[in-house]
Amino acid sequence: MIKKITKLLSQNYTRKSFLKIFAAALSAVLFSTLKTKKIFAAGTKKINPRPGRKISTNYDLVSVQGDNIPLMAKKLIDELGGIQKFVKKGDIVVVKPNMGWNRTPEYAANTNPELVAAVVKICLDAGAKRVNVFDNTCNEEKMCYKNSGVEQAAKKAGANVYFMDSFRYLSGNFPEGSSMDDYPVYADAVNCDCFINMPIAKTHGLAKLTFSIKNLMGVCGGNRSTMHWNIDKKLAEVLAFIKPDLNIIDGYRILTANGPRGGNLSDVKKMSTFIASTDAVLADAYATKHLFDMNPKDISHINFAAEKGLGNININSAKIKKIKI
């Protein structure tokens, strides 16, 4: 590209023609691909980590089992101490589901749309000014938003559902020496009063299992495939950056194999369970044990986050409330 521009500039042009060629060449360099746009946007300004809120709840973790999804969602939050613990009147709330895959709900690749809608409604009833719902999808975003069922359900509940514009990514002001240094983070995920993290429980080819911590990759931009190098450290750093106020794991249907994409109904198991905690490490550890019958310490990114002091991996030391509806 530089050689072509140099050749063009060596020729004789009027001042007006020269300016047109220069502007076109500059545009081609800066905006030729979506990836370039994201890198360019991220480099213009830094964004600091979310301060988060120190929230004291009745229990460290609540688990509810049943089939009435709206009632289960309400009970889950009520047992923690009520939505007022998390959402204040006039708050801007982010509800971050997993809707990264072009799959319909029965395939358990994306967060249950009925659960997302129930949480959106609870937040709005509590006086939230706005509830934003978005995800940086793996498949084509329009199809993911539509076929996951989340877009329609969340909008019907009153949420502001939108695609993540490339120019809203800013360079994250991660600690010096961080493996995530300058990695682009979506501004709306940081500039909110309350962040509710809503993953679905499923297997993952690299991470083994994916829940709350892994779901936060959906607020990152750029070339996310590079996050898979040294993934344990990077996921821990994103968790520390975003500091979700509440984590609600969708275990209504779980994907037991071929995750995270799924696509075979034989891999789906109905567990009819939701899990909630302010502690993403504890929520993920509990889901590992009680949904997949695995040892949380065998899931390296959960164990790493615990070792870094980002949460409690010891389920037996936590105050837990189990409910069956």
C-alpha positions as MATLAB code, in Angstrom:
seq = 'MIKKITKLLSQNYTRKSFLKIFAAALSAVLFSTLKTKKIFAAGTKKINPRPGRKISTNYDLVSVQGDNIPLMAKKLIDELGGIQKFVKKGDIVVVKPNMGWNRTPEYAANTNPELVAAVVKICLDAGAKRVNVFDNTCNEEKMCYKNSGVEQAAKKAGANVYFMDSFRYLSGNFPEGSSMDDYPVYADAVNCDCFINMPIAKTHGLAKLTFSIKNLMGVCGGNRSTMHWNIDKKLAEVLAFIKPDLNIIDGYRILTANGPRGGNLSDVKKMSTFIASTDAVLADAYATKHLFDMNPKDISHINFAAEKGLGNININSAKIKKIKI';
ca = [
       0.000    0.000    0.000;
       2.824    2.465    0.914;
       4.653    1.727   -2.364;
       1.464    2.385   -4.353;
       0.915    5.698   -2.575;
       4.562    6.721   -3.178;
       4.223    5.932   -6.881;
       1.044    7.957   -7.141;
       2.563   10.923   -5.357;
       5.555   10.936   -7.762;
       3.224   11.772  -10.658;
       1.981   15.227  -11.623;
      -1.462   16.146  -10.276;
      -3.388   19.313   -9.609;
      -3.666   20.281   -5.934;
      -7.346   19.237   -5.893;
      -6.599   15.833   -7.439;
      -3.699   15.297   -5.082;
      -5.899   15.919   -2.035;
      -8.536   13.515   -3.318;
      -5.979   10.756   -3.891;
      -4.336   11.354   -0.533;
      -7.694   11.221    1.292;
      -8.701    8.012   -0.488;
      -5.369    6.371    0.256;
      -5.519    7.349    3.908;
      -9.054    5.972    4.183;
      -7.983    2.690    2.615;
      -5.146    2.317    5.101;
      -7.255    3.112    8.149;
     -10.576    1.492    7.364;
      -9.974   -1.416    4.998;
     -11.116   -4.048    7.502;
     -13.253   -4.269   10.601;
     -10.222   -5.429   12.564;
      -8.348   -2.275   11.569;
     -11.300   -0.181   12.698;
     -11.283   -1.800   16.107;
      -7.547   -1.407   16.548;
      -7.726    2.224   15.397;
     -10.620    2.991   17.738;
      -8.965    1.252   20.661;
      -5.751    3.195   20.188;
      -7.309    6.644   20.414;
      -8.348    6.569   24.055;
      -7.881    4.455   27.171;
     -10.623    3.217   29.437;
     -10.148    2.435   33.121;
     -11.508   -0.666   34.908;
     -14.997   -0.631   36.400;
     -14.918    0.390   40.046;
     -17.686   -2.110   40.804;
     -19.866   -2.056   43.898;
     -19.230   -3.700   47.252;
     -22.441   -5.667   47.690;
     -23.271   -7.641   50.816;
     -25.758  -10.452   50.191;
     -27.684  -12.824   52.460;
     -25.844  -15.799   50.998;
     -22.587  -16.250   49.118;
     -24.469  -18.243   46.505;
     -28.051  -19.232   45.755;
     -29.118  -22.168   43.590;
     -32.708  -22.668   42.479;
     -34.231  -25.635   40.679;
     -37.599  -25.716   38.926;
     -39.446  -25.126   35.671;
     -41.079  -21.714   36.101;
     -38.244  -19.570   34.760;
     -39.536  -16.074   35.701;
     -40.371  -17.278   39.230;
     -36.970  -18.982   39.541;
     -35.179  -15.785   38.477;
     -37.098  -13.702   41.021;
     -36.527  -16.215   43.817;
     -32.824  -16.387   43.014;
     -32.365  -12.632   43.379;
     -34.751  -12.279   46.334;
     -32.816  -14.860   48.353;
     -29.589  -12.937   47.793;
     -31.267   -9.907   49.347;
     -33.396   -8.479   46.570;
     -32.728   -6.595   43.358;
     -32.307   -3.349   45.333;
     -28.944   -4.710   46.441;
     -27.773   -4.457   42.854;
     -29.938   -1.956   40.990;
     -30.744    1.550   42.187;
     -33.335    3.918   40.742;
     -31.943    5.623   37.639;
     -29.164    3.081   37.097;
     -27.820    2.076   33.716;
     -27.599   -1.709   33.826;
     -25.751   -4.101   31.537;
     -27.159   -7.611   31.216;
     -24.487   -9.620   29.396;
     -25.773  -12.989   28.151;
     -23.999  -15.435   25.895;
     -25.575  -15.140   22.459;
     -22.444  -15.813   20.481;
     -23.712  -18.686   18.367;
     -26.246  -19.061   15.575;
     -28.252  -21.651   17.495;
     -31.838  -21.782   18.727;
     -32.436  -22.134   22.502;
     -32.958  -25.888   22.612;
     -29.302  -26.457   21.585;
     -28.020  -24.815   24.811;
     -25.282  -22.795   23.099;
     -26.682  -19.441   24.249;
     -28.251  -18.121   27.440;
     -31.925  -18.990   27.886;
     -33.896  -16.048   26.438;
     -36.702  -16.409   28.987;
     -34.196  -16.040   31.814;
     -32.639  -12.948   30.216;
     -36.082  -11.376   29.781;
     -37.007  -12.129   33.402;
     -33.848  -10.432   34.722;
     -34.346   -7.420   32.432;
     -37.882   -6.971   33.735;
     -36.758   -7.294   37.364;
     -34.155   -4.548   36.801;
     -36.611   -2.206   35.101;
     -39.230   -2.791   37.803;
     -36.559   -1.789   40.327;
     -36.228    1.601   38.625;
     -33.324    1.079   36.227;
     -33.137    3.917   33.705;
     -31.987    1.580   30.968;
     -30.960   -2.064   30.589;
     -28.435   -2.675   27.813;
     -28.048   -6.157   26.318;
     -25.218   -7.036   23.934;
     -22.555   -9.627   23.105;
     -19.553   -9.813   20.776;
     -20.693  -12.845   18.817;
     -18.620  -15.611   17.228;
     -21.053  -16.280   14.359;
     -22.716  -13.508   12.325;
     -24.255  -11.121   14.849;
     -27.669  -10.608   13.240;
     -28.306  -14.335   13.050;
     -27.000  -14.920   16.587;
     -29.152  -12.198   18.111;
     -32.220  -13.441   16.253;
     -31.892  -17.222   16.476;
     -30.708  -17.281   20.088;
     -34.120  -15.797   20.918;
     -32.441  -13.303   23.253;
     -32.955  -10.219   21.099;
     -36.721  -10.598   20.795;
     -37.275  -11.695   24.406;
     -35.108   -8.950   25.914;
     -36.625   -6.225   23.725;
     -40.117   -7.356   24.654;
     -39.131   -7.083   28.324;
     -37.990   -3.486   27.704;
     -34.242   -3.848   27.177;
     -32.075   -1.845   24.820;
     -30.597   -4.595   22.619;
     -27.964   -3.567   20.084;
     -24.913   -4.665   18.122;
     -21.497   -3.724   19.493;
     -20.254   -0.862   17.300;
     -16.538   -1.087   16.500;
     -15.884    2.514   17.506;
     -17.147    1.873   21.045;
     -14.119   -0.294   21.825;
     -11.361    1.470   23.759;
      -7.940    0.323   24.910;
      -8.284   -1.190   28.355;
      -6.056    0.427   30.955;
      -4.830   -2.889   32.323;
      -1.987   -2.998   34.882;
       1.547   -2.486   33.584;
       2.959   -5.712   32.221;
      -0.489   -7.260   31.783;
      -0.951   -9.798   28.999;
      -4.131   -7.841   28.183;
      -2.332   -4.488   27.958;
      -4.148   -2.141   25.547;
      -6.591   -4.892   24.548;
      -9.876   -3.295   23.352;
     -12.803   -3.398   25.774;
     -16.353   -2.301   24.971;
     -17.005    1.063   26.622;
     -20.646    0.347   27.501;
     -19.560   -2.705   29.511;
     -17.508   -0.408   31.734;
     -19.621    2.748   31.780;
     -22.579    1.278   33.633;
     -23.844    1.330   37.212;
     -24.533   -2.402   37.424;
     -23.107   -5.273   35.394;
     -25.049   -8.549   35.461;
     -23.121  -11.417   33.901;
     -25.410  -14.132   32.486;
     -23.565  -17.095   30.933;
     -24.904  -20.495   30.009;
     -23.217  -23.607   31.432;
     -21.497  -25.680   28.748;
     -18.362  -27.490   27.736;
     -15.530  -25.771   25.905;
     -12.848  -27.337   23.736;
      -9.979  -25.320   25.224;
     -11.205  -24.176   28.658;
     -13.038  -27.487   29.380;
     -16.034  -25.614   30.821;
     -17.363  -22.115   30.335;
     -19.430  -20.079   32.818;
     -19.168  -16.587   34.322;
     -15.450  -15.894   33.890;
     -15.243  -17.116   30.298;
     -18.429  -15.233   29.346;
     -16.615  -11.932   29.910;
     -14.647  -12.497   26.687;
     -17.809  -11.159   25.045;
     -16.975   -7.591   26.098;
     -13.558   -7.708   24.397;
     -12.875   -6.732   20.798;
      -9.910   -7.017   18.482;
      -8.609  -10.397   17.410;
     -10.045  -12.473   20.252;
      -8.327  -15.626   19.030;
      -5.143  -14.204   20.561;
      -6.827  -14.425   23.971;
      -6.576  -18.192   23.762;
      -2.823  -17.888   24.280;
      -2.231  -17.778   28.045;
      -6.011  -17.832   28.413;
      -6.089  -18.438   32.181;
      -4.210  -15.230   32.959;
      -6.118  -13.201   30.386;
      -9.523  -14.308   31.642;
      -8.516  -13.464   35.216;
      -7.425  -10.013   34.107;
     -10.719   -9.388   32.287;
     -12.625  -10.508   35.396;
     -10.626   -8.057   37.540;
     -11.248   -5.315   34.956;
     -15.027   -5.721   34.616;
     -15.866   -6.749   38.206;
     -19.408   -8.043   37.526;
     -21.824   -7.116   40.304;
     -23.883  -10.266   39.880;
     -23.326  -13.547   38.047;
     -26.335  -15.660   37.072;
     -25.474  -19.003   35.481;
     -28.081  -20.552   33.213;
     -28.098  -24.266   33.923;
     -31.631  -24.868   32.720;
     -30.247  -26.756   29.742;
     -26.530  -27.490   29.699;
     -24.284  -28.503   26.829;
     -22.380  -31.626   27.890;
     -20.237  -32.097   24.773;
     -19.094  -30.335   21.602;
     -19.178  -26.928   23.240;
     -19.172  -24.067   22.988;
     -20.929  -24.171   19.617;
     -23.045  -27.300   20.064;
     -25.481  -28.346   17.376;
     -26.551  -31.825   18.469;
     -29.552  -32.243   20.751;
     -28.063  -35.464   22.148;
     -25.390  -33.295   23.812;
     -27.989  -31.263   25.711;
     -29.071  -32.173   29.240;
     -31.909  -30.525   31.118;
     -30.825  -29.598   34.653;
     -33.526  -26.960   35.376;
     -31.076  -25.018   37.559;
     -29.997  -21.404   37.951;
     -27.052  -20.280   40.084;
     -26.357  -16.751   41.338;
     -23.496  -15.132   43.220;
     -21.573  -11.869   43.378;
     -18.449  -14.054   43.248;
     -17.773  -15.314   39.712;
     -15.183  -17.828   40.914;
     -17.561  -19.347   43.465;
     -20.432  -19.467   40.951;
     -18.217  -21.214   38.402;
     -16.808  -23.622   40.983;
     -20.309  -24.563   42.151;
     -21.529  -25.061   38.571;
     -18.485  -27.217   37.804;
     -19.253  -29.519   40.703;
     -23.059  -29.597   40.686;
     -23.813  -29.405   36.962;
     -20.889  -31.395   35.534;
     -19.655  -33.401   38.541;
     -16.098  -32.179   38.026;
     -13.492  -30.776   40.399;
     -13.272  -26.961   40.087;
      -9.509  -27.120   40.619;
      -9.256  -29.138   37.409;
     -10.635  -26.163   35.452;
      -7.469  -24.135   35.084;
      -8.906  -20.655   34.536;
     -11.210  -20.963   37.569;
      -8.337  -22.221   39.706;
      -6.034  -19.470   38.422;
      -8.576  -16.728   39.209;
      -8.942  -18.126   42.730;
      -5.169  -18.182   43.209;
      -5.070  -14.515   42.178;
      -7.541  -13.665   44.928;
     -10.459  -12.914   42.618;
     -12.906  -15.236   44.365;
     -13.506  -18.309   46.473;
     -13.126  -21.737   44.851;
     -13.847  -23.605   48.105;
     -17.559  -24.443   47.927;
     -17.596  -26.001   51.395;
     -16.530  -22.734   53.011;
     -19.330  -20.717   51.375;
     -22.778  -19.877   52.723;
     -25.072  -21.445   50.161;
     -28.865  -21.591   49.843;
     -30.461  -24.291   47.689;
     -34.100  -23.924   46.671;
     -36.476  -26.186   44.789;
     -39.632  -24.697   43.305;
];
